[in-house]
Amino acid sequence: MTVAPPAPQRDDAGRPVPPGSWLGWVSSTDHKRIGLLTVGTSLFFLLVFGVFALLMRTQLARPDETFLTAPAYDQLFTLHGSGMIYMVMTPFALGMGVYLVPLQIGAPGIALPRLTLLGYWLYALGALTMLAGLAAPAGAHAGGWFSYPPLADSAYSPGAGTDLWIAGVFVAVTGTMLMGWAVLWTVLRRRTRGMTMLRLPVFCWSMIATCLMVIGSFPALLAALTLLAVGRADDSVFLHNTWNIGYQHIFWFYGHPVVYVMFFPYLAAVAEVLAVFSGRRFFGYRGTALSLLVFAALSMSVWGHHMFATGQVANDYYSLTSIALLVPAGVEYFGMLGTLLGGRLRLTTPMLFALAFVPQFLIGGLTGIMVGTPVIDYHVTDSYFVVAHLHYVLFAGSAFGLFAAVYFWFPKVTGTLLDDRMGRWHFWLLVIGTNLTFLPMFALGYLGMPRRVATYASFDGFGTLNLLATIGAAFLAAGMAVFVVNLLATLRRCSLGRARPAGDDPWRAHTLEWATTSPPPRLNFPANRPLPPVTSFAPLLDLRRRERSGA
């Protein structure tokens, strides 16, 4: 047997477009194609900016290393951080929403499809604009993903690289905002019959919370970038410290909610995987839905904990709001643990990534509470402790949720499974590499190694821990290489018609995207294949139970 090719796509005038045509992909208003373009572009940039990280770890493997010059290192850490946040984790999360939300709510398409497509074009254009800084005479931007003035003004960051960085980030973030608007409008307005708000899948609730934060906080980044651009044109703007601190306030009003934009969709993907491969309905559904909304609201009130060391914020208030995040986070964690308890676990590749997500992200979350406490933050601020915390959140946590999602929904997108043996190699290499790379950084930060430095002296005593971290980065690179080979080989088999079909629902899943064909048709659900009745947030699980009971 071979996987059946998808039905021919049609443009907005109704004319058929060849499936392999590049025009068919970049001009289609089919939400599935837009979602796949966004996800695929994000994965490509994940590899690009991951290579930058590997180069940085090579430079830091030994003291007094000269593999990279200091300016080159500064450009790499800026592009790595900017790329992973602006161009990888955030767009991938919204790309999942663009693809999955209409399917999960039983809709034939996404609301505002042209706006969604424009959002992708802006994102891709912004990413390329930011990377174009590498070709600038003075090199790419080197002021960090936060770009504090006066470091990022025209005196300290001359040249077109910083200007391209500002323009690229502005355009890309505008694109992701448009996608967020479309996903939110879709889930609010295009639900199928019986799909009430309290019957939405957990993933859809995560996208509601995510898109609310996108709409509420991303304009602050656009304002900060505009202020930075004005300051580069007029050197007098940042001569007064009011504007420097003001920039930090505006930037971090975006900079903390975006952490949860890069967390909620991956948490929800893990929740879906845990429920399916435990054979149980997700535990604490209503509490989790409410906690996501509470979490999103609280996230807008904690930005000042990034500024404890400035002495310009009310530390007690921001510490209180930061610690308050433990309450909704605890509800979500108990929901995942409660789903696992008593379940009949199937240790598939997506389940392995989901299970690893739970304890690894917990490390990132708990250390986040530590740096949200002023007395601890004073000691570890701008040290490698913060680097370790951030990467346990966004790599040990969110990236593992990302790969759980890729392995879980890949058969829905293509009709076939990724190779399981290679998937397990990918998983174990990433588990080893993640913890070998980032655990030593907690100790480095506690011992006083500052972040964003291109080298260090041998008498600092940082050499052994940095060497361990670099060895761990090699494991990460090997794991990603296995994933790329697995992905490309499987896609090639699909294109040649040699892939083994997985069936429409190989996992015995719970939500409506698995009620249609794999891959889904243009309007998602065939007319001759009616949707099952929606009586809860797990309609396919309900359907199987009714069939078993003979009801």
Secondary structure, DSSP 8 states (H G I E B T S, - for coil): --------EE-TTS-EE-TT-HHHHHH---HHHHHHHHHHHHHHHHHHHHHHHHHHHHHTSSTT--SS-HHHHHHHHHHHHHIIIIIIIHHHHHHHHHHHHHHHTT-SS-SSHHHHHHHHHHHHHHHHHHHGGGGSTT-S--STTTT-TTTTSTTTS-SHHHHHHHHHHHHHHHHHHHHHHHHHHHHHH---TT--GGGS-HHHHHHHHHHHHHHHHHHHHHHHHHHHHHHHH-TTGGGSHHHHHHHHHHHHHHHTHHHHHTTHHHHHHHHHHHHHHHTS--TTHHHHHHHHHHHHHHHTT-GGGGGGGGT-S-HHHHHHHHHHTHHHHHHHHHHHHHHHTT------HHHHHHHHHHHHHHHHHHHHHHHTSHHHHHHHTTBHHHHHHHHHHIIIIIIHHHHHHHHHHHHHHHSB---HHHHHHHHHHHHHHHHHHHHHHHHHHHHT-BSS-S---GGGS-HHHHHHHHHHHHHHHHHHHHHHHHHHHHHHHHHTT-S-B--S-TT---SGGGGS-SS--TTSS-TTS------SS-HHHHHHHHHHHT-
